[in-house]
Amino acid sequence: MPLYAERMRRIGTENAFKIGPHIVAVASRGTPVIKLNLGEPDFSAPPWVKEEICRQVARDNSHYCDPKGILSLRQAIARQINTTRGLSVTPDHVCVFPGGKPSIGFAQQIYCNPGDEIIYPSPGFPIYESFIRYIGAVPVPLHLDEQSNFTCAPEQLAALISPKTKLIILNFPSNPTGGVATHDQLSALAETILSRCAPDVRVYSDEIYENILFDGQPHLSIASMPGMEKITIISSGFSKSFAWTGGRVGYAVLPTVEEADAFKTMNINYFSCVPPYNQEGAREALENAQSGPWMAQMARTFETRRDAILAELNAIDGVSCQKPGGAFYLFPNIGGVCKRVGALDAYDDLPPETRRTTSPATLFQMFALYHHQVAVMDRRSFGAIGTDGLHYLRISIAADLETLQEGVRRLAAAGDDGEGFQRFMAQGEHLV
Ligand SMILES: Cc1ncc(COP(=O)(O)O)c(C=O)c1O
């Protein structure tokens, strides 16, 4: 009898957590690594949030609490959602989780039977794809392309909808591209979904980057489009908006109370509840009047970095990068660089079983890390299905400007270092 259940062969992972040991290995040779791989803001959580957590711990608020989330936090979330999305949800529609992530897998488990189809953005947050086969559902990637600045046209979505479609995942502003859909695009997507899908199909709208938007754009949610609140799950959290990834507080707002209670049942089965002192910190984050200006200032800092780095990236021969409208990532096309250093040919020469687990952009990513000490993420880390011939990197701008500029210089140097790339390939290590 095998040790592991068969389904374990079908689960994926988030490579952002896999690259850490490689960075440690490179840094231990004595050259510091420029880390542009990070998916968390390089800020500290606001002092009023930290003070509230300390106050709550001091008053011993560290016992089991409501598995759906403490009422005061759910009330604050409902108020915030109603104000920003023009909806009328109640605290009973809200369920709180340890971060934005758990509700992705929970939604797949709650709504989908084996064989059901899940449409999700690619490139997209890796957990969308990694969980689908684990629960026996069928992954249907919605490929977002560079020409539309990584948004999508309703026809692209329409072409993927079938009678088996059960869940449609959307994410604007997007990780890893920073793509933001316009009002017209969201409205057209909503019309497509409402006209083509059965009423029990759900849209999981991941809005975790809702407060990191550039160029004066407001956050728009597909849940605000007519008819959509009945079928949309809004997911968000405190990791990105408040630079508080370790706090592990996120939430989903469900179309019905019954569905929110189904998510609560998952909470009870997996972890009972989210630490109450952190939930009070999250409530304070939403209620404190200083939070709005604080988030706006963080977003302005990311916007300044975006503008500075975009030009420098686009100046590299073989790189073209779109201007992201939000989040804190740039997603350059590095097809020209892969060709220049020989990564396309090197990939073609690999044995088929290695080719299945890597890509030219992955080879360049690992080469840049091991030979030029700069860490970034590759295209495959954001959905691997159907990505042959797509050569991109994700560059996180969650680092100060000087670090970012040095990182871009190192990427440019890696792109010019064809000989070094040949040596890297000849060593035959770290190819995946
Ligand atoms: C699009 C997206 N959704 C969800 C998450 C998960 O956030 P959390 O750390 O709060 O679980 C992330 C984190 O990177 C993300 O980028």
The ligand as a Tripos MOL2 file, in Angstrom:
@<TRIPOS>MOLECULE
LIG
   16    16     1     0     0
SMALL
NO_CHARGES

@<TRIPOS>ATOM
      1 C1         -4.0170   37.1390   -5.8220 C.3       1 LIG1
      2 C2         -3.7460   36.6330   -4.4590 C.ar      1 LIG1
      3 N1         -4.7380   36.0630   -3.7720 N.ar      1 LIG1
      4 C3         -4.5480   35.5900   -2.5340 C.ar      1 LIG1
      5 C4         -3.3230   35.6770   -1.9150 C.ar      1 LIG1
      6 C5         -3.1540   35.1020   -0.5480 C.3       1 LIG1
      7 O1         -3.0200   36.0720    0.4160 O.3       1 LIG1
      8 P1         -2.7850   35.7080    1.9320 P.3       1 LIG1
      9 O2         -1.3230   35.8140    2.1810 O.co2     1 LIG1
     10 O3         -3.5960   36.7090    2.6840 O.co2     1 LIG1
     11 O4         -3.2750   34.3200    2.1730 O.co2     1 LIG1
     12 C6         -2.2460   36.2800   -2.5960 C.ar      1 LIG1
     13 C7         -0.9080   36.3450   -1.9850 C.2       1 LIG1
     14 O5          0.0920   36.5360   -2.6240 O.2       1 LIG1
     15 C8         -2.4670   36.7680   -3.8990 C.ar      1 LIG1
     16 O6         -1.4810   37.3470   -4.6010 O.3       1 LIG1
@<TRIPOS>BOND
     1     1     2 1
     2     2     3 ar
     3     2    15 ar
     4     3     4 ar
     5     4     5 ar
     6     5     6 1
     7     5    12 ar
     8     6     7 1
     9     7     8 1
    10     8     9 2
    11     8    10 1
    12     8    11 1
    13    12    13 1
    14    12    15 ar
    15    13    14 2
    16    15    16 1
@<TRIPOS>SUBSTRUCTURE
     1 LIG1         1 GROUP 0 **** ****
